[in-house]
C-alpha cells in the first residue's frame, strides 16, 4: 500500500484459531500506515499464492474506502504466477457504508 506520505506499507494476513479475529493483509497495511503517520491510501496491490488473483474482502474494502485519498484509487490484484488485474476501489466497492460526517 502506498500512503500519502510517499512510503510503501506491507501487510500480511494474521491468522487466528478464532476466524473472526483474523486480520487481512490489506487492513494490516492500512493500520501500519496510519500508525506510521500516513493519513490516506494512494494505491494498493494485493498478491497471493493462488491459482487466480484475489480481491480484498468486504471488511477490507470498507476500511480502504474510509482511508482512500480518492475513491478511484488504483488497485492491482496479482498472483505469484504472473496474473494481474487492474481495477479501482470504486469498481470493487461501489456503495460503501458511510456516516454523513466522514466526507466520503
Chimera marker file (.cmm) of the C-alpha trace (Angstrom):
<marker_set name="trace">
<marker id="1" x="0.000" y="0.000" z="0.000" r="1" g="1" b="0" radius="0.5"/>
<marker id="2" x="1.297" y="3.451" z="-0.899" r="1" g="1" b="0" radius="0.5"/>
<marker id="3" x="0.482" y="6.110" z="1.667" r="1" g="1" b="0" radius="0.5"/>
<marker id="4" x="0.089" y="9.827" z="1.127" r="1" g="1" b="0" radius="0.5"/>
<marker id="5" x="3.446" y="10.246" z="2.873" r="1" g="1" b="0" radius="0.5"/>
<marker id="6" x="5.164" y="8.538" z="-0.085" r="1" g="1" b="0" radius="0.5"/>
<marker id="7" x="6.035" y="5.405" z="1.875" r="1" g="1" b="0" radius="0.5"/>
<marker id="8" x="5.118" y="1.828" z="0.989" r="1" g="1" b="0" radius="0.5"/>
<marker id="9" x="3.478" y="-0.211" z="3.760" r="1" g="1" b="0" radius="0.5"/>
<marker id="10" x="3.361" y="-4.008" z="3.635" r="1" g="1" b="0" radius="0.5"/>
<marker id="11" x="0.790" y="-6.197" z="5.288" r="1" g="1" b="0" radius="0.5"/>
<marker id="12" x="0.296" y="-9.911" z="5.820" r="1" g="1" b="0" radius="0.5"/>
<marker id="13" x="-2.667" y="-11.971" z="6.906" r="1" g="1" b="0" radius="0.5"/>
<marker id="14" x="-2.597" y="-12.507" z="10.668" r="1" g="1" b="0" radius="0.5"/>
<marker id="15" x="-4.455" y="-15.769" z="11.175" r="1" g="1" b="0" radius="0.5"/>
<marker id="16" x="-6.176" y="-16.802" z="14.388" r="1" g="1" b="0" radius="0.5"/>
<marker id="17" x="-7.880" y="-20.028" z="15.514" r="1" g="1" b="0" radius="0.5"/>
<marker id="18" x="-10.981" y="-17.908" z="16.099" r="1" g="1" b="0" radius="0.5"/>
<marker id="19" x="-11.599" y="-16.899" z="12.474" r="1" g="1" b="0" radius="0.5"/>
<marker id="20" x="-13.359" y="-13.675" z="13.407" r="1" g="1" b="0" radius="0.5"/>
<marker id="21" x="-10.141" y="-12.418" z="14.983" r="1" g="1" b="0" radius="0.5"/>
<marker id="22" x="-8.096" y="-12.953" z="11.815" r="1" g="1" b="0" radius="0.5"/>
<marker id="23" x="-6.930" y="-9.719" z="10.189" r="1" g="1" b="0" radius="0.5"/>
<marker id="24" x="-6.339" y="-9.461" z="6.447" r="1" g="1" b="0" radius="0.5"/>
<marker id="25" x="-3.142" y="-8.123" z="4.902" r="1" g="1" b="0" radius="0.5"/>
<marker id="26" x="-4.917" y="-5.092" z="3.450" r="1" g="1" b="0" radius="0.5"/>
<marker id="27" x="-6.108" y="-3.891" z="6.849" r="1" g="1" b="0" radius="0.5"/>
<marker id="28" x="-2.716" y="-4.627" z="8.422" r="1" g="1" b="0" radius="0.5"/>
<marker id="29" x="-1.082" y="-2.400" z="5.775" r="1" g="1" b="0" radius="0.5"/>
<marker id="30" x="-3.591" y="0.427" z="6.320" r="1" g="1" b="0" radius="0.5"/>
<marker id="31" x="-3.224" y="0.250" z="10.104" r="1" g="1" b="0" radius="0.5"/>
<marker id="32" x="0.592" y="0.230" z="9.822" r="1" g="1" b="0" radius="0.5"/>
<marker id="33" x="0.386" y="3.271" z="7.551" r="1" g="1" b="0" radius="0.5"/>
<marker id="34" x="-1.835" y="5.184" z="9.960" r="1" g="1" b="0" radius="0.5"/>
<marker id="35" x="0.470" y="4.278" z="12.849" r="1" g="1" b="0" radius="0.5"/>
<marker id="36" x="3.417" y="5.456" z="10.708" r="1" g="1" b="0" radius="0.5"/>
<marker id="37" x="1.898" y="8.854" z="10.005" r="1" g="1" b="0" radius="0.5"/>
<marker id="38" x="0.110" y="8.382" z="6.681" r="1" g="1" b="0" radius="0.5"/>
<marker id="39" x="-3.492" y="9.503" z="6.553" r="1" g="1" b="0" radius="0.5"/>
<marker id="40" x="-4.622" y="8.397" z="3.096" r="1" g="1" b="0" radius="0.5"/>
<marker id="41" x="-4.177" y="5.383" z="0.825" r="1" g="1" b="0" radius="0.5"/>
<marker id="42" x="-2.905" y="6.373" z="-2.625" r="1" g="1" b="0" radius="0.5"/>
<marker id="43" x="-2.896" y="2.907" z="-4.225" r="1" g="1" b="0" radius="0.5"/>
<marker id="44" x="-2.920" y="-0.747" z="-3.264" r="1" g="1" b="0" radius="0.5"/>
<marker id="45" x="-1.518" y="-4.024" z="-4.607" r="1" g="1" b="0" radius="0.5"/>
<marker id="46" x="-2.776" y="-7.400" z="-3.392" r="1" g="1" b="0" radius="0.5"/>
<marker id="47" x="-0.750" y="-10.518" z="-4.194" r="1" g="1" b="0" radius="0.5"/>
<marker id="48" x="-1.409" y="-14.111" z="-3.198" r="1" g="1" b="0" radius="0.5"/>
<marker id="49" x="-0.039" y="-17.569" z="-3.894" r="1" g="1" b="0" radius="0.5"/>
<marker id="50" x="-3.279" y="-18.697" z="-5.535" r="1" g="1" b="0" radius="0.5"/>
<marker id="51" x="-4.389" y="-20.006" z="-8.935" r="1" g="1" b="0" radius="0.5"/>
<marker id="52" x="-6.369" y="-16.810" z="-9.624" r="1" g="1" b="0" radius="0.5"/>
<marker id="53" x="-5.938" y="-13.239" z="-8.404" r="1" g="1" b="0" radius="0.5"/>
<marker id="54" x="-7.689" y="-12.376" z="-5.134" r="1" g="1" b="0" radius="0.5"/>
<marker id="55" x="-9.552" y="-9.222" z="-4.176" r="1" g="1" b="0" radius="0.5"/>
<marker id="56" x="-9.935" y="-7.585" z="-0.761" r="1" g="1" b="0" radius="0.5"/>
<marker id="57" x="-12.770" y="-8.869" z="1.436" r="1" g="1" b="0" radius="0.5"/>
<marker id="58" x="-15.731" y="-6.674" z="2.345" r="1" g="1" b="0" radius="0.5"/>
<marker id="59" x="-14.241" y="-5.525" z="5.654" r="1" g="1" b="0" radius="0.5"/>
<marker id="60" x="-11.016" y="-4.503" z="3.910" r="1" g="1" b="0" radius="0.5"/>
<marker id="61" x="-12.954" y="-2.681" z="1.209" r="1" g="1" b="0" radius="0.5"/>
<marker id="62" x="-14.765" y="-0.672" z="3.886" r="1" g="1" b="0" radius="0.5"/>
<marker id="63" x="-11.507" y="0.251" z="5.652" r="1" g="1" b="0" radius="0.5"/>
<marker id="64" x="-9.918" y="1.200" z="2.330" r="1" g="1" b="0" radius="0.5"/>
<marker id="65" x="-12.933" y="3.367" z="1.490" r="1" g="1" b="0" radius="0.5"/>
<marker id="66" x="-12.527" y="5.258" z="4.747" r="1" g="1" b="0" radius="0.5"/>
<marker id="67" x="-8.799" y="5.860" z="4.243" r="1" g="1" b="0" radius="0.5"/>
<marker id="68" x="-8.656" y="6.312" z="0.452" r="1" g="1" b="0" radius="0.5"/>
<marker id="69" x="-7.256" y="9.589" z="-0.845" r="1" g="1" b="0" radius="0.5"/>
<marker id="70" x="-9.710" y="9.267" z="-3.710" r="1" g="1" b="0" radius="0.5"/>
<marker id="71" x="-12.391" y="6.666" z="-4.280" r="1" g="1" b="0" radius="0.5"/>
<marker id="72" x="-10.862" y="5.924" z="-7.679" r="1" g="1" b="0" radius="0.5"/>
<marker id="73" x="-7.502" y="4.818" z="-6.232" r="1" g="1" b="0" radius="0.5"/>
<marker id="74" x="-5.883" y="2.102" z="-8.330" r="1" g="1" b="0" radius="0.5"/>
<marker id="75" x="-5.910" y="-1.454" z="-7.010" r="1" g="1" b="0" radius="0.5"/>
<marker id="76" x="-3.709" y="-4.103" z="-8.617" r="1" g="1" b="0" radius="0.5"/>
<marker id="77" x="-4.610" y="-7.728" z="-7.964" r="1" g="1" b="0" radius="0.5"/>
<marker id="78" x="-1.930" y="-10.341" z="-8.694" r="1" g="1" b="0" radius="0.5"/>
<marker id="79" x="-0.796" y="-13.866" z="-8.047" r="1" g="1" b="0" radius="0.5"/>
<marker id="80" x="2.682" y="-15.399" z="-7.979" r="1" g="1" b="0" radius="0.5"/>
<marker id="81" x="2.152" y="-16.938" z="-11.424" r="1" g="1" b="0" radius="0.5"/>
<marker id="82" x="2.126" y="-13.540" z="-13.116" r="1" g="1" b="0" radius="0.5"/>
<marker id="83" x="-1.614" y="-12.985" z="-13.499" r="1" g="1" b="0" radius="0.5"/>
<marker id="84" x="-2.697" y="-9.411" z="-12.811" r="1" g="1" b="0" radius="0.5"/>
<marker id="85" x="-5.886" y="-7.420" z="-12.902" r="1" g="1" b="0" radius="0.5"/>
<marker id="86" x="-6.062" y="-3.654" z="-12.550" r="1" g="1" b="0" radius="0.5"/>
<marker id="87" x="-9.174" y="-2.142" z="-11.031" r="1" g="1" b="0" radius="0.5"/>
<marker id="88" x="-10.193" y="0.704" z="-8.721" r="1" g="1" b="0" radius="0.5"/>
<marker id="89" x="-11.669" y="0.872" z="-5.260" r="1" g="1" b="0" radius="0.5"/>
<marker id="90" x="-14.863" y="2.301" z="-6.784" r="1" g="1" b="0" radius="0.5"/>
<marker id="91" x="-15.215" y="-0.771" z="-9.022" r="1" g="1" b="0" radius="0.5"/>
<marker id="92" x="-14.594" y="-3.143" z="-6.113" r="1" g="1" b="0" radius="0.5"/>
<marker id="93" x="-16.872" y="-1.333" z="-3.673" r="1" g="1" b="0" radius="0.5"/>
<marker id="94" x="-19.433" y="0.927" z="-5.357" r="1" g="1" b="0" radius="0.5"/>
<marker id="95" x="-21.661" y="1.501" z="-2.300" r="1" g="1" b="0" radius="0.5"/>
<marker id="96" x="-19.570" y="1.883" z="0.896" r="1" g="1" b="0" radius="0.5"/>
<marker id="97" x="-21.138" y="2.375" z="4.285" r="1" g="1" b="0" radius="0.5"/>
<marker id="98" x="-20.529" y="5.925" z="5.450" r="1" g="1" b="0" radius="0.5"/>
<marker id="99" x="-21.539" y="8.325" z="8.138" r="1" g="1" b="0" radius="0.5"/>
<marker id="100" x="-22.635" y="11.783" z="6.948" r="1" g="1" b="0" radius="0.5"/>
<marker id="101" x="-19.601" y="13.376" z="8.616" r="1" g="1" b="0" radius="0.5"/>
<marker id="102" x="-16.880" y="11.189" z="7.022" r="1" g="1" b="0" radius="0.5"/>
<marker id="103" x="-16.595" y="13.284" z="3.890" r="1" g="1" b="0" radius="0.5"/>
<marker id="104" x="-16.708" y="10.265" z="1.572" r="1" g="1" b="0" radius="0.5"/>
<link id1="1" id2="2" r="1" g="1" b="0" radius="0.2"/>
<link id1="2" id2="3" r="1" g="1" b="0" radius="0.2"/>
<link id1="3" id2="4" r="1" g="1" b="0" radius="0.2"/>
<link id1="4" id2="5" r="1" g="1" b="0" radius="0.2"/>
<link id1="5" id2="6" r="1" g="1" b="0" radius="0.2"/>
<link id1="6" id2="7" r="1" g="1" b="0" radius="0.2"/>
<link id1="7" id2="8" r="1" g="1" b="0" radius="0.2"/>
<link id1="8" id2="9" r="1" g="1" b="0" radius="0.2"/>
<link id1="9" id2="10" r="1" g="1" b="0" radius="0.2"/>
<link id1="10" id2="11" r="1" g="1" b="0" radius="0.2"/>
<link id1="11" id2="12" r="1" g="1" b="0" radius="0.2"/>
<link id1="12" id2="13" r="1" g="1" b="0" radius="0.2"/>
<link id1="13" id2="14" r="1" g="1" b="0" radius="0.2"/>
<link id1="14" id2="15" r="1" g="1" b="0" radius="0.2"/>
<link id1="15" id2="16" r="1" g="1" b="0" radius="0.2"/>
<link id1="16" id2="17" r="1" g="1" b="0" radius="0.2"/>
<link id1="17" id2="18" r="1" g="1" b="0" radius="0.2"/>
<link id1="18" id2="19" r="1" g="1" b="0" radius="0.2"/>
<link id1="19" id2="20" r="1" g="1" b="0" radius="0.2"/>
<link id1="20" id2="21" r="1" g="1" b="0" radius="0.2"/>
<link id1="21" id2="22" r="1" g="1" b="0" radius="0.2"/>
<link id1="22" id2="23" r="1" g="1" b="0" radius="0.2"/>
<link id1="23" id2="24" r="1" g="1" b="0" radius="0.2"/>
<link id1="24" id2="25" r="1" g="1" b="0" radius="0.2"/>
<link id1="25" id2="26" r="1" g="1" b="0" radius="0.2"/>
<link id1="26" id2="27" r="1" g="1" b="0" radius="0.2"/>
<link id1="27" id2="28" r="1" g="1" b="0" radius="0.2"/>
<link id1="28" id2="29" r="1" g="1" b="0" radius="0.2"/>
<link id1="29" id2="30" r="1" g="1" b="0" radius="0.2"/>
<link id1="30" id2="31" r="1" g="1" b="0" radius="0.2"/>
<link id1="31" id2="32" r="1" g="1" b="0" radius="0.2"/>
<link id1="32" id2="33" r="1" g="1" b="0" radius="0.2"/>
<link id1="33" id2="34" r="1" g="1" b="0" radius="0.2"/>
<link id1="34" id2="35" r="1" g="1" b="0" radius="0.2"/>
<link id1="35" id2="36" r="1" g="1" b="0" radius="0.2"/>
<link id1="36" id2="37" r="1" g="1" b="0" radius="0.2"/>
<link id1="37" id2="38" r="1" g="1" b="0" radius="0.2"/>
<link id1="38" id2="39" r="1" g="1" b="0" radius="0.2"/>
<link id1="39" id2="40" r="1" g="1" b="0" radius="0.2"/>
<link id1="40" id2="41" r="1" g="1" b="0" radius="0.2"/>
<link id1="41" id2="42" r="1" g="1" b="0" radius="0.2"/>
<link id1="42" id2="43" r="1" g="1" b="0" radius="0.2"/>
<link id1="43" id2="44" r="1" g="1" b="0" radius="0.2"/>
<link id1="44" id2="45" r="1" g="1" b="0" radius="0.2"/>
<link id1="45" id2="46" r="1" g="1" b="0" radius="0.2"/>
<link id1="46" id2="47" r="1" g="1" b="0" radius="0.2"/>
<link id1="47" id2="48" r="1" g="1" b="0" radius="0.2"/>
<link id1="48" id2="49" r="1" g="1" b="0" radius="0.2"/>
<link id1="49" id2="50" r="1" g="1" b="0" radius="0.2"/>
<link id1="50" id2="51" r="1" g="1" b="0" radius="0.2"/>
<link id1="51" id2="52" r="1" g="1" b="0" radius="0.2"/>
<link id1="52" id2="53" r="1" g="1" b="0" radius="0.2"/>
<link id1="53" id2="54" r="1" g="1" b="0" radius="0.2"/>
<link id1="54" id2="55" r="1" g="1" b="0" radius="0.2"/>
<link id1="55" id2="56" r="1" g="1" b="0" radius="0.2"/>
<link id1="56" id2="57" r="1" g="1" b="0" radius="0.2"/>
<link id1="57" id2="58" r="1" g="1" b="0" radius="0.2"/>
<link id1="58" id2="59" r="1" g="1" b="0" radius="0.2"/>
<link id1="59" id2="60" r="1" g="1" b="0" radius="0.2"/>
<link id1="60" id2="61" r="1" g="1" b="0" radius="0.2"/>
<link id1="61" id2="62" r="1" g="1" b="0" radius="0.2"/>
<link id1="62" id2="63" r="1" g="1" b="0" radius="0.2"/>
<link id1="63" id2="64" r="1" g="1" b="0" radius="0.2"/>
<link id1="64" id2="65" r="1" g="1" b="0" radius="0.2"/>
<link id1="65" id2="66" r="1" g="1" b="0" radius="0.2"/>
<link id1="66" id2="67" r="1" g="1" b="0" radius="0.2"/>
<link id1="67" id2="68" r="1" g="1" b="0" radius="0.2"/>
<link id1="68" id2="69" r="1" g="1" b="0" radius="0.2"/>
<link id1="69" id2="70" r="1" g="1" b="0" radius="0.2"/>
<link id1="70" id2="71" r="1" g="1" b="0" radius="0.2"/>
<link id1="71" id2="72" r="1" g="1" b="0" radius="0.2"/>
<link id1="72" id2="73" r="1" g="1" b="0" radius="0.2"/>
<link id1="73" id2="74" r="1" g="1" b="0" radius="0.2"/>
<link id1="74" id2="75" r="1" g="1" b="0" radius="0.2"/>
<link id1="75" id2="76" r="1" g="1" b="0" radius="0.2"/>
<link id1="76" id2="77" r="1" g="1" b="0" radius="0.2"/>
<link id1="77" id2="78" r="1" g="1" b="0" radius="0.2"/>
<link id1="78" id2="79" r="1" g="1" b="0" radius="0.2"/>
<link id1="79" id2="80" r="1" g="1" b="0" radius="0.2"/>
<link id1="80" id2="81" r="1" g="1" b="0" radius="0.2"/>
<link id1="81" id2="82" r="1" g="1" b="0" radius="0.2"/>
<link id1="82" id2="83" r="1" g="1" b="0" radius="0.2"/>
<link id1="83" id2="84" r="1" g="1" b="0" radius="0.2"/>
<link id1="84" id2="85" r="1" g="1" b="0" radius="0.2"/>
<link id1="85" id2="86" r="1" g="1" b="0" radius="0.2"/>
<link id1="86" id2="87" r="1" g="1" b="0" radius="0.2"/>
<link id1="87" id2="88" r="1" g="1" b="0" radius="0.2"/>
<link id1="88" id2="89" r="1" g="1" b="0" radius="0.2"/>
<link id1="89" id2="90" r="1" g="1" b="0" radius="0.2"/>
<link id1="90" id2="91" r="1" g="1" b="0" radius="0.2"/>
<link id1="91" id2="92" r="1" g="1" b="0" radius="0.2"/>
<link id1="92" id2="93" r="1" g="1" b="0" radius="0.2"/>
<link id1="93" id2="94" r="1" g="1" b="0" radius="0.2"/>
<link id1="94" id2="95" r="1" g="1" b="0" radius="0.2"/>
<link id1="95" id2="96" r="1" g="1" b="0" radius="0.2"/>
<link id1="96" id2="97" r="1" g="1" b="0" radius="0.2"/>
<link id1="97" id2="98" r="1" g="1" b="0" radius="0.2"/>
<link id1="98" id2="99" r="1" g="1" b="0" radius="0.2"/>
<link id1="99" id2="100" r="1" g="1" b="0" radius="0.2"/>
<link id1="100" id2="101" r="1" g="1" b="0" radius="0.2"/>
<link id1="101" id2="102" r="1" g="1" b="0" radius="0.2"/>
<link id1="102" id2="103" r="1" g="1" b="0" radius="0.2"/>
<link id1="103" id2="104" r="1" g="1" b="0" radius="0.2"/>
</marker_set>
